[in-house]
Amino acid sequence: MNAINRHTIQNNRGGFLVLGSVFVVLLFGFAALGIEAGRWFAVKAEMAKAVDAASLAGATHLTNPNIPDKEVFMQQMAQANFPDGLLGTDQHTTFTVDKNDVTNKVTISGSANVLNTVSRALSYAGDSVPVEALGAARLGGAEVVLVTDVSGSMEGAPIADLKDAAQQFIDNFEDTQDRSRFGLVSFASGAVVDYALQKNFHTDLTTAINGLIANGGTNTSEALAKARTNTGYTAYTDEPLNERDDQYVILISDGQPTGFTSVFTRNSSTFTAVILENTAGKVHNKLYNPNAVDALFPSGGVNPLPRGDGLPVGSSSCPGKDPTDDTTTKWWILQDAIYEPSSAHNYYAPLAGGGPEDCMNDRDPDAAGGYIAQTSVRKALDEAALIKAQNIKVYVIGFGSINQSFLNQVSSGPSYRFYASSSSELEGLLQIIANRLKLRLLQ
C-alpha cells in the first residue's frame, strides 16, 4: 500500500468514528422509543378494558335502586380495574362518566399520563405521554314474540314439552321485564294472538302459555302475519339500528305448513277462511272459518270442492250444476298475481283452468292438494320475508317431521336456526337463544 492510500485511510478514520457514534445513539433511541411505545399501548389496552367493564357494569345497574349514585359507582369500577400508577402511569388517572337516562346509555372516558424513562433520558420524548380510552354501553330492551305450533301433531308430549320450554325461556327475562316486551302467537288451522307485546309480562304470559291446546292443521303463514301486524312491534323509522330495541320472532314448529288463509265466495257472500290439505296431500274435506260461525258458514264447515263461480242456485253459469246445489265455492286466490297456479310460477303444480270463476277448474283432489300445499309454503315464506324486511330477526326451532329447507328460508340465517330430534330438546335450544338475547341487552 503506497503512502497516499495510507494517509487517506488515516484521515477517514475519524469520520467513521463520528458516524458510528451517531448510529449507536440512533439505535439506542429507536430501542428506547420501542420500549416506551410498547408501554403506551399496554396502558391504553388496560384502560380500554377498565372503561368497558365499568360501562357494562353501569348499564347493568342503571335501574338498580340500591345504587343511588350511578356515576360514582362507575368511576369506582373503572378505578378498581385501573388504579393510579398502573404500568408506570402518574397518580392523576381520571374517569369521566356521561349517563343518558333517555337512551339508557352510559359513556366513560379515561385519561392517564405514562411516565417516560429511557426515551426521556435520551431526549426522545417528554416527561410523559397522555393516553385515553372510551367505553360505552346501553341498557337495551327487546321485543320478542314466540310463535308456537299447536297443530294436532303437537298433542301429548310435544305440547307439554313446548309449555315447559316456553316457561323456562320467559323465566330468563323476569328481571328485565320492566324494559322488554314479550308476546305469544299460537297457530293450528288458524292463528291467535294469545298475548300482545307488553312489559311486565311474566305472570300473564305464563297463564297464556299454560292455556295452549293442540288441535288442527298448520297455518304458518297466518301465524307469521299476525306476529308481524297484530302483536304491536314498535315501528322504527329514522332511528339508527344501534339505538333500537332488538326485535325477534321465535318460530317453533314440528311440521310443514298445510293450509293458508284466503278470501272465498259462497252464495254471493264473501268471507275469509282457511283451506287445508290432509296428510295424504289431498284437499281437506272442510273449509274452516277462523273468525265466525253463522248460517253461511255452518259449524261443520263446507266442502271446498267443487270450485266454480260461487253463485247461488238460479244464478250459476256453470253447466251441469245441480240446480239444488249451493255449495260451489269461488277461490279468489286463483287469480292473484302472486299465487295463481300459472306456468309463470314453477313452484306450482299445474291446474286445469285456474280462474276463480272457471267452472271447469281441475276438481281432482290430488291436483288441488298440491296447489294448497305449495301455496301454504309460499305464503309463509313471503310473510317471513316481510318480517325480516322490518329488521326483525327470525329464530326457528324445528323438530319431528319438519322440513328443514323450509325453515332455513324462514330464519334470518344459519345462526338463527336450530333442529332437534324430539320435543324433549326444546328447553335446551330455547335456553341457547335466551342466553344470546340476554347478552344482546347490553351493547
Secondary structure as GFF3:
##gff-version 3
##sequence-region A 1 443
A	DSSP	alpha_helix	3	60	.	.	.	ID=ss1
A	DSSP	alpha_helix	70	81	.	.	.	ID=ss2
A	DSSP	three_ten_helix	86	88	.	.	.	ID=ss3
A	DSSP	beta_strand	94	100	.	.	.	ID=ss4
A	DSSP	beta_strand	105	115	.	.	.	ID=ss5
A	DSSP	alpha_helix	118	121	.	.	.	ID=ss6
A	DSSP	beta_strand	128	138	.	.	.	ID=ss7
A	DSSP	beta_strand	142	149	.	.	.	ID=ss8
A	DSSP	three_ten_helix	152	154	.	.	.	ID=ss9
A	DSSP	alpha_helix	157	171	.	.	.	ID=ss10
A	DSSP	three_ten_helix	174	176	.	.	.	ID=ss11
A	DSSP	beta_strand	181	187	.	.	.	ID=ss12
A	DSSP	beta_strand	191	198	.	.	.	ID=ss13
A	DSSP	alpha_helix	202	210	.	.	.	ID=ss14
A	DSSP	alpha_helix	220	229	.	.	.	ID=ss15
A	DSSP	three_ten_helix	241	243	.	.	.	ID=ss16
A	DSSP	beta_strand	246	253	.	.	.	ID=ss17
A	DSSP	beta_strand	259	266	.	.	.	ID=ss18
A	DSSP	beta_strand	269	277	.	.	.	ID=ss19
A	DSSP	beta_strand	283	288	.	.	.	ID=ss20
A	DSSP	beta_strand	330	331	.	.	.	ID=ss21
A	DSSP	three_ten_helix	332	335	.	.	.	ID=ss22
A	DSSP	alpha_helix	365	389	.	.	.	ID=ss23
A	DSSP	beta_strand	393	399	.	.	.	ID=ss24
A	DSSP	alpha_helix	404	410	.	.	.	ID=ss25
A	DSSP	three_ten_helix	414	416	.	.	.	ID=ss26
A	DSSP	beta_strand	417	420	.	.	.	ID=ss27
A	DSSP	three_ten_helix	423	425	.	.	.	ID=ss28
A	DSSP	alpha_helix	426	440	.	.	.	ID=ss29
###
